[in-house]
Amino acid sequence: MNRKTLKAMLMIPLFPIMAYTQEVAVKTNLLYAATTTPNLSIEWAPTHKVSIDLQGSYNGWHFGKEERNRKIKHWLIQPEVRFWIYEAFDGHFLGVHPFYGKYNAGNIHLPLRIWQGLKDHWYEGYATGAGFSYGYQWYMGHH
């Protein structure tokens, strides 16, 4: 270790370092991923009470042999603005979000009599919508 590096390391404790709360989060929805749909979400807090979340997901899988054309393909993008009651990434929040995507599904038999028409009919098109959300975030551990 050279002399300049050693001096710099010894001087670090002499200067105060400001600590900031969390400003960015990278996340995934594990329940959504369990449906074979990879997804990723990035959330950023521009102020201490507001955060902006952008979620994207894509499912491009074919089920079975290609000639049967069995699939539930889709992609979706969902931005969201969250208003935190206490501070960003801590406690309760209320949110509002639009979403937009494309789907292509057919020739699939789903268990528990879910969406029964999917076995005999084909559905393809675009999906749009909006909604409100409520949530609560808690700490998994202190760091």
Secondary structure by P-SEA (a helix, b strand, c coil): ccaaaaaaaaacccbbbbbbcccbbbbbbaaaaaacccbbbbbbbccccbbbbbbbbbbbcccccccccccccbbbbbbbbbbbccccccccccccccccbbbbbcccccccccccccccbbbbbbbbbcccccbbbbbcccc
